[in-house]
Amino acid sequence: MRVINYKSGSLKQTGDEVTGWVGPSENDPIPVSGKFREGKLILETLAQAGRTVAFDEVVLTIDRNTMSGTIEHGSHGKGTIKFVRSK
């Protein structure tokens, strides 16, 4: 398993819906959208021509200041992804 690290990102929650971006930098964003279900966040990347992404969809477990899950599809193959809230 590999760990996928994004340097930055921003998520906005409205009700159960989440939108935003993740990526190597603010200047190179990958749009994402998601929805909360049963205490987990299901996050999907939005298709972009000519771009590869680390995951198509991931089910994230939320723990105070982190979200993590297992990815199985995308440009990096199978691995673990973890998001850490910045302060």
Secondary structure, DSSP 4 states (H G I P E B T S, - for coil): -EEE--SEEEEEEETTEEEEEEESSTTS-EEEEEEEETTEEEEEEPP-TT---S-SEEEEEEETTEEEEEE-SSTT-SEEEEEE---
